[in-house]
Amino acid sequence: MLRNYRRGDIDSKPNTISFTSVIHAFSKCSSGNGPKKAETILRLMEKSFLEGNMVADPNTVTYSAVIGAWSKSSEQDAFDNAKKIFDEMLSLEKMGRSVHLITVTYASLINALARSKKLGKAKKAHAILEEMEMLYQKGNRHVKPNMYVINSVLSACAFTNGSKAERRDAMSVVMKILDRCMHTYGKPDSITYSIAFQAFYVLTTTMEEKAEISSIVRTLFGNCCEEGLVNKNVLKKFRKTATTEVYRDLLNSLPVTDAYKDNTANDYLAPKWKYNVRCSF
């Protein structure tokens, strides 16, 4: 289309929608080259706009789609590439272009950070959330944090490895999220609870550490049950995280080893524990 347009075929003139549609397609591509191809299309789009194709102006959706593509990538520099696009959006916004940082933009950036091997990523993810909160409180309604953002920050904690200090910092972020944000920006879902339990499992490496958070784990699972959000994944992550005592207390009708081994315990849970579950995975 772009080639034909440059050759003089006006009917082949690509616009923002056509360019962005291709970028979206590459962002969902299972190929490892998807994000790079999405960014290549963005650069072609920018060039076309600068050459006078005024209907090909990259917008918020365009740039956010490229960041979204990088957020799904396992490339080592995926977060750096996502952050580069994010910073470009910020600059264009200040210049008055039709580009604005929105909630999904921030969420995708945090997801890219969560998947990275960056040190201190839990604290950095939380700092991004705090930036969103500050902007929202100042009146920017485009960046209101939601549970997708909260889940992304929790993921950064759940994917944290490294030193004891690194894990301690990540645990601090989890506690802040559970204490302040869980019901501030929407209702938690099964994914929220599953990631939270996974974070507790990863960040506590000794029985002593698990014992220290046992009451929190117990309360969290109780809340999940009350909200009817217990699915197989939540139950599996809870079992890995909880001490045997806590697990038996809350699921005293189930044989611990058999329930965990064959992952069928969810089939025997009280219906009220899972009435809000949208899907099992």
C-alpha angles and dihedrals in degrees: 000000000000091000092052091047092053088051090058104268100138092185089064093057107140118220138192093277096051094046093046092048090057090048090052090051092053091045088061094042116121090214116104089232093061097101093046091050091047090053091046089056089049091054091048088050092051090049092049090051093050089049089060105274094132094179091063097068108146110236140189093284092049097053093039090054091056091049088048090054092053091046089065095047126105092204113129093236096042095113093046090052092047091049090050091056090044091054090048089054090051091052093047090049090054089049091057098250121148091266125109134172107241136180095271090051091057092043092053091048091052090048090053089050092048091054093048129089093235116144114241092017094147092058091043091051090050090049089055089051090051090051089054091049092051093049092046092050088051090058106270101136092180093074103048108149115238136181091275088062092045090051090050092053090048088051090056087056094044091052094049118123132167138066128008089254090054091051092045091054091049091049089052089056092049090052092050091050093049093044099046116010110037094093100017099083102031138308121311116244133203090275091056093054093042093053092045092054090046090052091052090049094050096042097049112065102167134055089242091057091047090051090053092059097036094106091051092049090049092051093045093052090046090054090049090052093048090052092049094238103126111126131160094275093050091048092048093050092044091052091052092049105040125079114248089252094055092044093051093046093054097037100030093148093062129075103242100216098042094044092051096040099056097027092226097119091102089066090064099045120117109269091237089063093062107025093114096048109122097193142353118236 
